[in-house]
Structure formats: C-alpha cells, structure tokens
C-alpha cells in the first residue's frame, strides 16, 4: 500500500465535484492505510496536548470512530443543527477535543460544531479530515472564523484541486528552468493565473492546470496535485 491507493480508490466522476470513497472504505487494507496516514500526520501535532474526545458530525462517523479506537478515546456524535447534546452532558470545560470528518469542503458544518463545543466550555484543538477539496476554501474559512487559537490546526491527508493563495510547482525542465514555484492569483476552469515574477507587484501569467505537479499552503510541505 502507498499513496497511489487514493488515486485508484477515491472515485471522481467528470464534472461531478463529489468524491466517492466507498471503494476505499470497502477495501480493508486501503481503509487501514488511510487511517494510518491520518494518524501519522496527527501524532506529532498531538504531542503536548491532552485530547480527551473525538467529535464528528452525525452521518460521518467512519474515520472519527477508527481514529478514536486507535488513540484510545471516546467518540461524540454531534448534530449542530438540532442541538444534540446541547445540554453539555458529554462535554465539559475539562475536555480538549479534535473534530474529525471524511471530507472538508466549505466547512460550515464544522464551524457550527466548533461554536457549539466552545459554548459548552470545551476546547477545540483542531480539525482532521481524510479529504480536502481546496476549491471550496474550507480551511481558510475555518481558520478565519474561529475565535481561539487551534493548536493542531486543520490536518488533511488527500487534497484535491487548487485555490487562490496556494503555491504550486510546475515541471519546467523541458525548457531548462527545472522545477518552478508560484503563488496562485486566479483559478479558471482548466487554467490558473500565477504570480510569475513573485515580486511585490503581482505579474500574472496563465498556465494550464495540467502543468501542476504539486501544491502547498506554506512552501514547506508539498502534496501531490489531484484535480
């Protein structure tokens, strides 16, 4: 098992933004590998923090339950829209929680969960997902909206697409330029506009998305580009 499992078993239909993970979940080895990948990304970030509960939205318990079982924690299923556990019987000011889901898109459900958990007096350390769909900018919306620091931040294993503010790498070796890194200024259907000169004043140049080989948020950690 290696990262190619995600390309083979997470199914994307042309023109359909939905990502079907049922083939991955139904393969016991692939499912185990995906959970292991999520734990591998989380473990260094969990050091020094006392996570007491894993919280997930109703109807999306798969990865939260697997993660909680591996870490020896309990799971709380939360529906922010009908006030489930709003009495606070299952969370207190002593709890530090990690919110977990299968996929991060716009992030509104997870922000509602964050708000409800904070209202109960518990502390949210961060969010963790198998999939992140960058075009929806859920990561940015969560980080911009939360009122307290998230020590763990937003952790994802597989990223799809590209959005404004990302950094991208192109393979320009065919014309002697090697691997070039650019900041994304604009995203079109099949093309992106990048800051070609990377100076204080943006100088946009358009490239096809097919030229992208890697994406990053901070130019420190790079992920394979997937559309």
C-alpha positions in Angstrom: 0.0 0.0 0.0 1.2 3.5 -0.8 -0.3 6.9 -1.7 -1.4 5.6 -5.1 -4.3 3.9 -3.3 -6.1 7.3 -3.2 -5.8 7.7 -6.9 -7.2 4.2 -7.5 -9.9 4.0 -5.0 -11.3 7.5 -4.5 -13.6 7.9 -7.5 -14.1 11.2 -9.2 -16.8 11.5 -12.0 -16.1 14.0 -14.8 -17.9 17.3 -14.0 -19.1 16.0 -10.6 -17.4 17.5 -7.5 -18.5 14.6 -5.3 -15.7 12.2 -4.3 -16.8 8.6 -3.8 -14.7 6.9 -1.0 -16.8 3.7 -0.9 -14.3 1.7 -3.0 -11.6 2.8 -0.5 -13.6 2.0 2.6 -14.7 -1.4 1.2 -11.0 -2.5 0.8 -9.8 -3.4 4.3 -6.1 -2.8 3.5 -6.8 0.5 1.8 -9.0 1.6 4.7 -6.4 0.7 7.3 -3.8 2.5 5.2 -5.9 5.7 5.0 -6.5 5.7 8.8 -2.8 5.1 9.4 -1.9 8.1 7.2 -4.3 10.3 9.2 -2.7 9.2 12.5 0.8 9.6 11.1 0.0 13.3 10.3 -1.7 13.9 13.6 0.7 12.2 16.1 3.5 14.9 16.0 0.8 17.6 16.4 -0.9 15.8 19.3 2.3 15.8 21.5 1.9 18.1 24.4 -1.9 18.1 24.1 -4.4 16.1 26.1 -7.1 15.2 23.6 -9.9 13.7 25.6 -12.6 13.2 23.0 -13.1 12.9 19.2 -16.2 14.7 17.9 -17.8 14.1 14.5 -21.0 15.1 12.7 -24.0 12.8 12.6 -23.8 10.6 9.4 -20.0 10.9 9.2 -18.6 8.7 11.9 -16.3 6.3 10.0 -12.9 8.0 10.3 -13.7 9.5 13.7 -14.5 6.1 15.2 -11.4 4.5 13.7 -9.2 7.3 14.9 -10.7 7.3 18.4 -10.3 3.5 18.7 -6.7 3.7 17.7 -5.9 6.6 20.1 -7.9 5.0 22.9 -10.5 7.8 23.1 -14.3 8.1 23.1 -16.4 9.5 20.3 -19.2 12.1 20.5 -21.6 12.4 17.5 -22.8 15.9 17.2 -25.6 17.4 15.0 -25.1 21.2 15.3 -28.5 21.8 13.6 -30.8 20.1 16.1 -28.9 20.9 19.3 -28.0 17.2 20.0 -26.0 17.1 23.3 -26.6 20.8 23.8 -27.2 20.1 27.5 -23.5 19.6 27.8 -23.8 16.2 29.4 -21.0 14.7 27.4 -18.5 17.7 27.2 -17.2 19.9 29.9 -14.5 22.6 30.4 -12.0 19.8 31.1 -12.3 18.4 27.6 -10.0 19.1 24.7 -11.4 17.8 21.5 -10.5 17.1 17.9 -13.2 17.4 15.3 -12.9 14.7 12.6 -14.7 14.1 9.3 -14.3 12.4 6.0 -14.1 15.5 3.8 -13.6 19.2 4.2 -15.5 21.3 1.6 -17.0 24.7 2.6 -16.6 24.0 6.4 -19.9 25.4 7.6 -21.0 22.3 9.4 -17.7 22.0 11.2 -17.7 25.7 12.2 -21.2 25.2 13.7 -19.8 22.2 15.6 -16.8 24.3 16.8 -19.2 27.0 18.0 -21.4 24.6 19.9 -18.5 22.8 21.5 -17.0 26.1 22.7 -20.4 27.2 24.0 -20.3 24.0 26.2 -17.0 25.2 27.7 -14.8 22.6 26.0 -11.7 23.5 23.9 -11.3 22.6 20.2 -7.7 21.7 19.4 -8.2 21.4 15.7 -9.8 19.6 12.8 -8.8 16.4 10.9 -10.1 15.0 7.5 -9.2 12.4 5.0 -10.0 14.6 2.0 -9.8 18.4 1.5 -11.4 20.0 -1.6 -9.3 23.1 -1.9 -11.6 25.0 -4.3 -14.2 25.4 -1.5 -11.6 27.1 0.7 -13.0 25.4 3.8 -9.6 25.5 5.5 -9.4 29.3 5.2 -13.0 29.8 6.3 -12.4 27.7 9.4 -9.2 29.4 10.4 -10.6 32.9 9.7 -13.8 32.2 11.6 -12.7 30.5 14.9 -12.3 32.8 17.9 -9.5 30.9 19.6 -6.1 29.5 18.6 -6.2 26.0 17.1 -3.0 24.3 18.3 -3.4 21.4 15.9 -5.0 23.5 13.1 -6.5 21.8 10.0 -5.0 18.4 9.1 -5.9 16.6 5.9 -4.4 13.6 4.1 -5.5 13.9 0.4 -6.0 17.3 -1.3 -8.0 17.9 -4.5 -7.9 20.9 -6.7 -6.2 24.3 -6.2 -7.3 27.7 -4.9 -6.2 31.3 -4.7 -3.3 31.7 -2.2 -1.9 28.2 -2.7 1.6 27.7 -4.0 2.1 25.4 -7.0 5.1 23.7 -8.6 5.5 23.3 -12.3 7.9 21.0 -14.1 9.7 23.4 -16.5 12.7 21.1 -17.1 11.8 20.8 -20.8 12.9 24.4 -21.3 15.8 24.3 -18.9 14.1 26.0 -15.9 13.7 22.9 -13.7 11.0 22.9 -11.0 9.4 26.4 -10.6 7.2 27.5 -7.7 4.5 30.1 -8.0 1.7 31.7 -5.9 -1.8 31.2 -7.3 -3.6 34.5 -8.1 -6.6 33.2 -10.0 -8.3 29.9 -10.7 -10.2 29.3 -14.0 -11.9 26.2 -15.3 -8.9 24.5 -16.7 -6.2 27.1 -16.1 -4.7 29.1 -13.3 -3.1 32.5 -13.1 0.2 32.6 -11.1 2.4 35.4 -9.9 5.2 34.8 -12.5 7.8 37.2 -11.0 6.9 36.7 -7.3 7.6 40.4 -6.6 5.7 43.0 -4.5 3.5 43.8 -7.5 1.8 40.7 -9.0 2.6 39.8 -12.6 0.1 37.3 -13.7 0.8 34.5 -16.2 -1.7 31.8 -17.2 -0.9 28.1 -17.2 -3.0 25.0 -17.8 -3.7 23.1 -14.6 -2.2 20.0 -16.3 1.2 21.6 -15.7 0.8 21.5 -11.9 2.7 18.7 -10.2 2.5 19.7 -6.5 0.6 22.1 -4.3 1.4 23.7 -0.9 0.0 26.2 1.7 3.3 27.4 3.0 6.0 26.2 0.6 7.3 23.9 3.4 5.0 20.9 2.9 4.1 19.8 -0.6 1.3 17.5 -1.7 0.7 15.7 -5.0 -1.7 17.7 -7.2 -5.0 16.0 -7.9 -8.0 17.5 -9.7 
